[in-house]
């Protein structure tokens, strides 16, 4: 049985990351630190035997992946299935602003209610299903190969849960750092975890 090796990476830093502002489907550029992180990521992955690169079509993820594509010569393909969760009316707001303006909705969000969606947004359960389906589809297309997926914090959180069988409502106890390298395997039985949150390439 041929496995698919997966490098899973969150996009580089944005201004809204530093402001703790919810991005979701809002298309925010990398900031100067994020561009530096993308460049360091590209250098770190230049020696990897990557067969395909896929990224969310949102600019912050696509540009992070593009740096790796430029460095390795591997073509980059955008995939909307790798987008961040849609947060509806929460987008553009800070965590504090959300709790002030929509306290009851914020409470359901904080306790990871799988059926909760901010107005105009996506439920946690639907988001989980979308991300796992997208990553599975891409992995299935590359048996025995090595692929890079560049996405978002929420997507990486879902992939960690899928690989470790941690429940959707369990509190997150693992870091999902910008531009860190995470390694997974995929077989028809699902995902498994190889390594997580490697940030050596981001050390000054």
Secondary structure, 3 states (H helix, E strand, C coil): CCCEEEEEEECCCCHHHHCCECCCCCCCCCCHHHHHHHHHHHHHHCCCCCCEEEECCCHHHHHHHHHHHHHHCCCEEECHHHCCCCCHHHCCCEHHHHHHHCHHHHHHHHCCCCCCCCCCCCCHHHHHHHHHHHHHHHHHCCCCCEEEEEECHHHHHHHHHHHHCCCCCCCCCCCCCCCCEEEEEEECCEEEEEEEEECHHHCC
